Amino acid sequence: MVDLGTLGGSLSGAVAVNESGQVVGSAYLAANAVFPHAFSWSRMTGMIDIGTLGGAASFAYAVNNGGLVVGASYGPSSTFRATMWLLNGGRLQ
């Protein structure tokens, strides 16, 4: 068992892992902001916030072996959109 940590808040949840051990999910920011952000975790990088489309929250749901993450994010006008992030070695590209 490995504690992946948080993005500064008190809650995080992992939802997917690929063959290289990259984990994705969502975690709360410092001061437990109302909405979580999507994260990527690897032994090399630790937990990193992979961002939003400009809105308050994002959620990562799956990651493939190439580092492609899919999920959803709120945009600046509070629209909820399907989202894709490309990660290389756990880092956002």
Secondary structure, DSSP 4 states (H G I P E B T S, - for coil): ------BEEEEEEEEEE-TT--EEEEEEEGGG-SS-EEEEEETTTEEEEEE-SSSS-EEEEEE-TT-EEEEEEE-TTS-EEEEEEEEETTEE-
